[in-house]
Amino acid sequence: MATPFDRRSFLKISGLGLAGAFLASCSFGGGTRAGAEGLLRAAFSQPINDLDPHGPSSVDESTLLASRLVYDTPIRRNGEKLEPSVATSWEQTTPTTWVLSLRDDVTFHDGTPLTAQDVKASLERVRDAGTAQSALWTSVVEVEATDDHTVRVVTDEPLGTLPVNLTLLFILPADKMDGEGFFRKPIGSGPFRVESFTPSSSLELVATDYWDGKPALERAELPYLPETSSQITALRTGELDVLWPVPPDQVRQLDGRDGIELDTVSSWAYYFNWFNCGREPFTDPRVRRALWKAVDVATIVENLFGPGAELMTAPIPSTVFGHAPQQPYPYDPEAAKRELAEAGYGDGFRTSLMWFSGTGPLADGLAQAMISDWAKIGVVVEAQNVEKAEWLQRLNDKDFDMDLQINTVTTGDADFTLGRLYDSAADRMGYANPELDSLLRRAHRESDQATRGELYARACRIIWDDAVGIFPAALVSTYARRSEVRGFEPVPSNQPDLRGVRLEN
């Protein structure tokens, strides 16, 4: 639910430098509304690079945003609840078997019917893709289309997270999805079809006769404007209808301006600073805790982000299922020095912090603030602000001392982050804890939500107390829109549903 602007605001990334070219290509005329003739222009702060919802970009917010508009999933998330979409019902018939019943009136954009075979092929494709989403489906051993509108999923152990995971299973046509060039102009069954797509530049969509009601819009365009100043200018002049997330330091450019409205919502995105727990000196939890106590997290978050972030109280945001608040680490440099001495580092040590500027709002400032605080206890940290490609390669190779980044809990469920990243088998930051593994795997198998919540509460405490990382800030999204835009609902995922949006003069 949206909250008044003066509570929260939020920025994600800005980027490369093509905004002027985009604005020059627009034919709106100065000061005119972008949404003429049923066209909504909505700009997200990240470029849409790929429309393959099962591929390497399967958990990127921009690909997910586009996928929600173009494709269907068996189940949808509506606030804190799961509701039917292509699947009218789902039932766990045995501990290791789920049965989905599908609608019989869903068609792809080329007019062919969507059947159980398409759901089967899509699930098998994402399971076998070896991408970030694949980890959600590793226990699936068989997918059977028992008839055109029934799917049976068999797992090698109970999979209680299957319903929430199905909110990420985008359904593609089985006979076309592996075709050459399919994702340049893909076919889905969602409320909009792709008219044209230029990676990192623009996605143009046209409304369809969707099974759940045709969108109020005729068309939607999602351009990428990498320069923040150009985003703000385009919204103010009417060359954009909607912009999100708005940088905290740019909100004042829009707040109170005639014709522009601001809405905010706590998001599922948050900053963390991982320690490489498999590399000295971070193999010692005393060192990790000392470095956390050496950082004045509360002051940094308040001064740097203001209303654009909330202080973290667990290793996942408070908006996510499975969150359990923990005791904050006190800012205590003297205690940090004592603990370092007890661990054998009384004279401090040298280490490094890796990040890339585009990871999120004010990332450079957050990194430098932490480095400054660590210097006060004798820990000299080399700043390694690298290109994203290098950062990703080093992250995957665990070639870092500390890593600062943003994560988004894409499903709104702790399993997506805790279960996927902190299980020893994942080996993402060199941390291994058999007790934590047991909790996470039990929660992954469990179908009862109350029991799952209790298990994740215990998992949150272990990760927090062992200081696997420092968890400073949960981000807040500010959406800015022209007053002519009605029915637009901000969401914590940064993937708004445009079906109900309309334009009024």
Residue pairs with C-beta under 8 A, 6 or more apart in sequence:
1 79
1 265
2 263
2 264
2 265
2 479
2 489
2 490
3 263
3 264
3 265
4 264
5 251
5 255
5 262
5 263
5 264
5 478
6 307
7 264
7 307
7 476
8 264
8 265
8 266
8 307
8 308
8 310
8 476
8 477
8 478
9 245
9 246
9 247
9 248
9 251
9 262
9 264
9 306
9 307
9 308
9 476
9 478
10 245
10 246
10 248
10 264
10 267
10 308
10 309
10 361
10 475
10 476
10 477
10 478
11 45
11 245
11 246
11 247
11 248
11 249
11 250
11 308
11 360
11 361
11 362
11 475
11 478
12 44
12 45
12 46
12 61
12 245
12 269
12 360
12 361
12 406
12 475
12 494
13 45
13 46
13 358
13 359
13 360
13 361
14 45
14 226
14 227
14 228
14 231
14 247
14 358
15 45
15 46
15 47
15 224
15 226
15 227
15 358
16 47
16 200
16 226
17 226
17 227
18 201
18 224
18 225
18 226
19 225
19 226
19 227
19 230
19 231
19 234
20 227
20 230
22 201
22 202
22 223
22 224
22 225
22 230
23 225
23 230
23 233
23 234
23 239
26 34
26 239
28 34
28 36
28 238
28 239
30 237
31 237
31 238
32 238
32 239
33 238
33 241
33 482
33 484
33 503
34 40
34 41
34 234
34 238
34 239
34 240
34 241
34 482
35 41
35 241
35 482
35 484
35 485
35 503
37 218
37 219
38 217
38 218
38 219
38 503
39 217
39 218
39 219
39 220
39 221
40 217
40 219
40 220
40 221
40 241
40 242
40 485
40 498
40 501
40 503
41 220
41 221
41 222
41 223
41 239
41 240
41 241
41 242
42 220
42 221
42 222
42 240
42 241
42 242
42 243
42 496
42 498
43 222
43 223
43 224
43 225
43 231
43 234
43 235
43 240
43 242
43 243
43 244
44 61
44 62
44 65
44 222
44 224
44 244
44 494
45 231
45 244
45 245
46 60
46 61
46 62
46 224
47 62
47 199
47 200
47 201
47 224
47 226
48 62
48 63
48 65
48 66
48 197
48 199
48 200
48 203
48 222
48 224
49 57
49 60
49 62
49 63
49 199
49 200
50 56
50 57
50 60
50 63
50 183
50 199
51 63
51 66
51 67
51 70
51 183
51 184
51 186
51 194
51 197
51 203
52 58
52 63
52 183
52 186
53 63
53 64
53 67
53 71
53 126
53 170
53 172
54 122
54 125
54 126
54 129
54 131
54 133
54 170
54 172
55 129
55 131
55 183
56 131
57 63
58 64
58 126
58 129
58 131
58 132
58 133
59 131
59 132
59 133
59 408
59 410
61 269
61 408
61 410
61 493
61 494
61 495
64 168
64 410
64 493
64 495
65 222
65 494
65 495
65 496
66 203
66 222
67 170
68 190
68 495
68 497
69 190
69 191
69 192
69 205
69 220
69 498
70 186
70 188
70 190
70 192
70 193
70 194
70 205
71 170
71 171
71 172
71 186
71 188
71 189
71 190
72 85
72 86
72 106
72 114
72 170
72 171
72 188
72 189
72 190
73 85
73 86
73 166
73 167
73 168
73 169
73 170
73 171
74 85
74 86
74 87
74 90
74 100
74 102
74 119
74 166
74 169
74 171
75 82
75 83
75 84
75 85
75 87
75 90
75 163
75 164
75 166
75 167
76 82
76 83
76 84
76 85
76 167
77 83
77 164
77 167
77 411
77 412
80 321
80 412
82 163
82 164
82 167
85 212
86 102
86 103
86 106
86 114
86 119
86 171
86 189
87 100
87 101
87 102
87 103
87 166
88 101
88 102
88 103
89 100
89 101
90 98
90 99
90 100
90 101
90 162
90 163
90 166
91 98
91 99
92 98
92 162
92 447
93 99
95 158
96 154
96 155
96 156
96 157
96 158
96 159
97 152
97 153
97 154
97 155
98 152
98 153
98 155
98 159
98 162
99 150
99 151
99 152
99 153
100 116
100 119
100 150
100 151
100 152
100 153
100 166
101 149
101 150
102 114
102 115
102 116
102 119
102 148
102 149
102 150
102 151
103 149
103 211
104 148
104 149
105 211
106 113
106 114
106 189
106 211
107 113
107 114
107 189
107 211
108 114
108 173
108 187
108 188
108 189
109 187
109 188
109 189
109 193
109 208
110 173
110 187
112 173
113 148
114 171
114 173
114 189
115 145
115 148
115 149
116 145
116 146
116 147
116 148
116 149
116 150
116 151
117 145
117 148
117 174
118 171
118 172
118 173
118 174
119 143
119 145
119 151
119 169
119 171
120 143
120 144
120 145
120 151
120 174
121 172
121 174
121 177
122 169
122 170
122 171
122 172
122 174
122 177
123 137
123 140
123 143
123 151
123 153
123 169
124 143
125 172
125 177
125 178
126 133
126 134
126 137
126 169
127 134
127 137
127 138
127 140
128 134
132 420
133 168
135 420
135 426
136 161
136 165
136 168
136 415
136 416
136 420
137 165
139 155
139 156
139 157
139 159
140 153
140 154
140 155
140 159
141 154
141 155
141 156
142 152
142 153
142 154
143 151
143 152
143 153
143 154
144 151
144 152
144 153
144 154
145 151
146 152
153 159
153 162
155 162
157 445
158 445
158 446
158 447
159 165
159 444
159 445
160 443
160 444
160 445
160 446
160 447
160 448
160 452
161 413
161 415
161 419
161 444
164 411
164 412
164 413
164 415
165 411
165 415
167 411
168 410
168 411
170 188
171 188
171 189
172 186
172 187
172 188
173 187
176 182
176 187
177 186
184 197
185 194
185 196
185 197
186 194
187 193
188 194
189 211
190 208
190 210
191 207
191 208
191 210
191 212
191 214
191 215
191 498
191 499
192 205
192 206
192 207
192 208
192 215
192 220
192 498
193 205
193 206
193 208
194 203
194 204
194 205
195 204
195 205
195 206
195 219
196 202
196 203
196 204
197 203
197 204
200 224
201 223
201 224
202 221
202 222
202 223
202 224
203 221
203 222
204 219
204 220
204 221
204 222
205 219
205 220
205 221
205 222
206 218
206 219
207 214
207 215
207 217
207 218
207 219
207 220
208 214
208 215
210 499
212 499
213 499
215 498
215 499
215 500
215 501
216 487
216 499
216 500
216 501
216 502
217 498
217 501
217 502
217 503
220 498
223 240
225 231
225 234
225 240
228 247
228 250
231 240
231 243
232 243
232 246
232 250
232 253
232 254
233 239
234 240
234 243
235 241
235 242
235 243
235 254
235 260
235 480
235 482
236 253
236 254
236 257
236 260
238 259
238 482
240 482
241 481
241 482
241 484
241 485
241 503
242 479
242 480
242 481
242 482
242 485
242 488
243 479
243 480
243 481
244 477
244 478
244 479
244 480
244 490
244 494
244 496
245 267
245 361
245 475
245 477
245 478
245 479
245 494
246 254
246 262
246 478
246 479
246 480
247 308
247 361
248 305
248 306
248 307
248 308
248 361
248 362
248 478
251 262
251 478
254 260
254 262
254 480
255 262
259 482
259 483
260 480
260 481
260 482
260 483
261 480
261 481
261 482
261 483
262 478
262 479
262 480
263 478
263 479
263 481
263 488
263 490
264 307
264 476
264 477
264 478
264 479
264 490
265 476
265 477
265 479
265 490
265 491
265 492
266 310
266 317
266 318
266 319
266 474
266 476
266 477
266 492
267 317
267 319
267 408
267 474
267 475
267 476
267 477
267 492
267 493
267 494
268 317
268 319
268 320
268 408
268 409
268 410
268 412
268 492
268 493
269 317
269 360
269 406
269 407
269 408
269 409
269 474
269 475
269 477
269 494
270 312
270 316
270 317
270 406
270 407
270 408
270 409
270 471
270 473
270 474
270 475
271 309
271 312
271 360
271 363
271 366
271 404
271 405
271 406
271 471
271 472
271 473
271 474
271 475
272 315
272 404
272 405
272 406
272 407
272 469
272 470
272 471
272 472
273 353
273 370
273 402
273 403
273 404
273 469
273 470
273 471
273 472
274 400
274 402
274 403
274 405
274 428
274 429
274 468
274 469
275 282
275 288
275 291
275 401
275 402
275 429
275 467
275 468
275 469
276 282
276 398
276 400
276 401
276 402
276 403
276 429
276 430
277 283
277 288
277 429
277 430
277 431
277 432
277 468
278 398
278 429
278 430
278 431
279 398
279 401
279 430
281 287
281 343
281 345
281 349
281 351
282 288
282 401
282 402
282 430
283 430
284 343
285 466
285 467
286 339
286 340
286 342
286 343
287 339
287 340
287 343
287 345
288 466
288 467
288 468
289 329
289 339
289 467
290 335
290 336
290 337
290 339
290 340
290 343
290 377
291 336
291 374
291 379
291 467
291 470
292 329
292 467
292 470
293 329
293 330
293 331
293 332
293 333
293 335
293 336
293 339
294 331
294 333
294 336
294 373
294 374
294 376
294 377
294 379
295 331
295 369
295 370
295 373
295 374
295 470
295 472
296 331
296 373
297 311
297 328
297 329
297 331
297 470
297 472
298 311
298 328
298 331
299 331
300 366
300 369
300 370
300 373
300 472
301 309
301 310
301 311
301 472
301 473
302 311
304 362
304 365
304 366
304 369
305 361
305 362
305 473
305 475
307 476
308 361
308 362
308 475
308 476
308 478
309 473
309 474
309 475
309 476
310 317
310 318
310 473
310 474
310 476
311 328
311 472
311 473
311 474
312 471
312 472
312 473
312 474
313 323
313 325
313 326
313 328
314 323
314 324
314 325
314 326
314 460
314 464
314 471
315 417
315 418
315 460
315 463
315 464
315 468
315 469
315 471
316 322
316 323
316 409
316 414
316 417
316 418
316 460
317 323
317 409
317 474
318 325
318 474
319 412
319 474
319 492
320 409
320 412
320 413
320 414
320 417
321 412
321 413
321 414
321 449
321 452
321 453
321 456
322 413
322 414
322 415
322 418
322 443
322 452
322 453
322 456
322 457
322 459
322 460
323 414
323 456
323 460
324 453
324 456
324 457
324 460
324 461
326 460
326 461
326 464
326 465
329 467
333 373
333 376
333 377
336 377
337 346
337 377
337 378
340 346
340 348
340 377
340 378
340 379
347 378
348 377
348 378
348 379
348 380
349 378
349 379
349 380
350 379
350 380
350 381
350 382
351 379
351 380
351 381
351 382
351 401
351 402
352 381
352 382
352 383
352 384
352 400
352 401
352 402
353 367
353 370
353 371
353 381
353 382
353 383
353 384
353 401
353 402
353 403
353 404
354 384
354 386
354 391
354 394
354 395
354 400
354 401
354 402
354 403
354 404
355 363
355 367
355 384
355 385
355 386
355 391
355 403
355 404
355 405
356 363
356 385
356 386
356 387
356 388
356 390
356 391
357 363
357 364
357 385
358 388
359 388
359 391
359 404
359 405
359 406
360 405
360 406
360 475
361 475
363 404
363 406
364 385
366 404
366 472
366 473
367 383
367 385
367 404
368 383
370 381
370 404
370 470
371 381
371 383
374 380
374 381
375 381
381 402
384 400
386 394
391 403
391 405
393 399
394 400
395 403
395 405
398 427
398 428
398 429
398 430
403 429
406 475
407 417
407 421
408 493
408 494
409 416
409 417
410 416
410 493
412 492
412 493
414 443
414 456
414 459
414 460
415 440
415 443
415 444
418 440
418 443
418 456
418 459
418 460
418 463
419 440
419 441
419 443
419 444
420 426
421 428
421 429
422 428
422 431
422 436
422 440
422 459
422 463
422 468
423 436
423 437
423 440
423 441
424 431
424 432
424 433
424 434
424 436
424 437
425 437
429 468
429 469
431 466
431 468
433 462
433 466
435 462
436 459
436 462
436 463
439 455
439 456
439 458
439 459
439 462
440 455
440 459
442 455
443 451
443 452
443 455
443 456
443 459
446 452
446 455
463 469
464 471
477 490
477 492
477 494
479 488
479 490
479 496
481 488
484 503
484 504
484 505
485 501
485 502
485 503
486 501
486 502
486 503
486 504
487 500
487 501
487 502
488 496
488 498
488 501
489 496
489 497
489 500
490 496
491 497
